[in-house]
Amino acid sequence: MDDYGDYLPMSIKTLTCSYKFKKPLKRNNNIPKNVRVLVLDNYNFPIIKQRVPETIHTLALGSNFKDFESLSKLPQSSIFNLTLGVENCELTDEEIKQFIPKTITKLTKNRTNYPFDKSSVDKHDRFQWFIDYKNPIGKGGCSIGVFKGKKLDGKINNILIPNEGCCAIKIVLHKEMGKHEIITLNKLIGIENENIIKFYGYGKGVHTDGQECLFIYMEYLEGYETISDIFKNKRVTEPTFNFSELQIAKVIKYFCESLKLLHEQGVENCNLSNDDFKKYTNSYKNECQ
């Protein structure tokens, strides 16, 4: 189909193809020009403008197709019947619908799963918080940043938090958070371990730049710094400051025990780094925590 689709008989009006394409459809080279009904079960590339023949009035795309935004490139004059296979997709039906040409009068979506209902997330009320946006305390994977914040009444989910309501707040674009991430956050909230940073909750709100975000509330550790900070400051090279074998062994022990607990709770971390380890810098024993 990639190179010889145009050699198919011109008499074909209905074409069903389960071929897994290696590249996007070519103009006038993949699909016979007289086809009226086209079914592409395994097409998994974006739709490119003027690559789908304007003779087609019915198009069906299988569950391998993911680039729903490119549906706006479909012919605006001919296709009026569109069927989509939607699987493992976090977009809602309404979010998909915004990319569909208005000329399509019949749209069928065959879902095998449903996205996380973002409307069910609690609201982040910015009037209940003070957040120090000017002095970020970290970046965090896939986030706008991590900031120190304070809940004015000291409570999250009706639970009084320590440090007079202070916590670390990781801010992530809401569109980056899917069902799996929310499920993971809910698991983390229930974990109590002295070697694992506590998760208090999360809320949906608007960042200072106007973008809809998820605000994740975590334990704030005063007087700690990451191992990356220690290496960045080059203190490990100073004669008076070095990690002993005992300290290293203690960190590895805590790490393995914590990782085991997280895995038992169904939580996985695929991006561990020195930024995930913190050390208490004010301890006279200079021990790693």
C-alpha positions, -999 to +999 in steps of 0.1 A: +000+000+000+028+024+007+039+025-030+015+005-051-020+013-038-027+032-070-024+000-090-056-014-074-085-017-098-103+016-103-136-002-099-131-007-062-157+015-043-151+000-008-116-006+005-108-022+039-071-022+047-054-037+078-019-029+066+003-012+091+016+018+072+053+027+076+047+064+067+018+088+062-005+085+032+009+099+000-010+121-023-027+101-051-005+071-045-021+050-018-058+049-023-076+044-056-093+076-067-128+061-071-130+046-035-161+059-016-158+039+016-123+036+032-115+015+063-079+018+077-078-005+107-041+000+115-033+035+102-011+052+129+002+084+113-012+120+112-036+130+085-019+153+060-038+178+040-049+167+005-036+131+011-071+116+015-090+114-018-120+138-020-141+110-035-144+093-001-176+099+019-171+073+046-139+069+066-131+046+095-098+047+115-088+020+139-076+023+175-040+027+164-048+061+152-039+087+179-033+120+162-068+133+165-057+169+161-048+161+125-084+152+117-089+189+108-068+182+077-095+158+062-113+170+030-139+196+040-163+188+012-167+151+008-164+131+040-196+131+061-194+098+079-164+092+102-158+063+126-129+064+151-115+036+173-105+052+205-082+032+229-060+043+258-069+079+250-071+105+278-090+130+256-127+132+263-153+129+235-158+167+235-120+173+233-118+150+202-149+166+187-132+200+184-108+186+158-136+171+136-145+191+104-180+206+106-189+190+073-190+155+090-226+149+100-222+114+115-194+107+140-190+073+157-164+068+184-158+032+195-141+035+229-125+006+247-117+028+277-127+061+291-105+091+301-100+103+336-128+127+345-108+159+351-139+177+365-137+154+395-104+169+407-108+193+437-103+230+430-071+247+440-083+279+456-055+305+452-071+328+478-064+301+504-027+299+496+005+319+497+030+306+471+065+320+466+068+319+428+099+341+428+121+315+445+115+280+431+129+252+452+131+227+424+120+218+389+106+183+390+100+161+360+074+174+335+065+203+357+065+241+356+083+241+389+083+232+426+076+261+450+073+267+487+037+274+497+016+279+528-021+270+532-035+298+552-057+277+574-030+250+577-053+222+565-054+201+533-083+177+528-095+187+563-062+174+578-039+197+598-004+196+582+029+203+600+052+233+596+023+257+602+008+248+569+040+251+548+045+226+520+062+221+487+039+225+457+047+209+424+028+226+395+021+205+364+002+214+333-032+198+337-032+184+301+000+164+310-018+146+338-037+115+328-057+088+345-025+068+354-008+098+370-039+106+391-042+070+403-005+071+413-010+104+432-039+088+452-016+059+461+012+082+473-012+102+495-018+071+516+018+062+521+034+069+556+071+064+558+098+086+574+121+081+544+095+091+518+083+126+512+046+128+522+019+137+496-010+156+511-032+161+481-037+180+448-060+205+432-069+219+398-063+256+394-048+284+372-011+292+371+001+329+371+005+326+333-032+317+329-026+280+321-048+253+337-025+233+361-026+206+387-011+218+421+004+188+439+009+194+477+039+177+492+059+177+525+083+206+528+117+197+542+134+227+559+172+225+560+176+197+534+193+197+500+196+172+472+227+152+465+228+170+432+231+203+451+260+189+471+279+178+440+271+211+423+286+230+452+316+207+450+316+202+487+322+165+483+357+173+471+366+192+502+388+173+527+365+182+556+333+171+537+330+137+522+306+108+522+319+080+542+312+044+532+289+041+562+268+071+550+266+057+515+255+023+528+229+040+549+215+060+519+214+028+498+196+009+526+170+036+530+166+038+492+161+001+487+136-002+516+116+028+503+116+016+467+104-018+479+075-002+498+065+019+468+065-011+445+044-030+470+019-002+468+019-002+430+040+030+426+069+030+401+095+057+394+112+054+360+133+085+364+153+083+396+182+108+399+203+125+426+175+151+428+153+124+444+177+121+474+178+147+501+202+152+529+197+171+562+225+197+562+220+210+597+227+177+615+259+178+635+264+142+625+262+151+589+241+121+581+222+114+549+184+111+553 
